[in-house]
Amino acid sequence: MSKGSKIHKRFGLKLALAYRLRKTQKRIESKPFIQQLKMFGLLCKSNIPNKFEIYSLLRKQNYLMTSLGHLEFIALYYKDIIEWLESKEYQEQYLNTNHP
């Protein structure tokens, strides 16, 4: 007997449907396309300067964020992050560790 069936038998249809919706929502939210849309939506709604540059930087690095706090942190240190990504040290370290 599945967990949803056990919940339905013990607590009723309403809680069984709520369980199924939570389970489906978690599965949908874990998909990269949905995370991209959430990240873009958060950036559009926020008052962060350089929001489209930050979005393109994160997409170029294949990094998805759905937390506004993390996006604000990146906006705060945007110039430092760009300098580090364009530095020789980062490129040498990245090439040595990720591209043998």
Summary of the structure (lengths in Angstrom):
residues: 100
radius of gyration: 20.4
end to end distance: 49.0
largest distance: 62.3
contacts: 224
relative contact order: 0.08
helix: 79%
strand: 0%
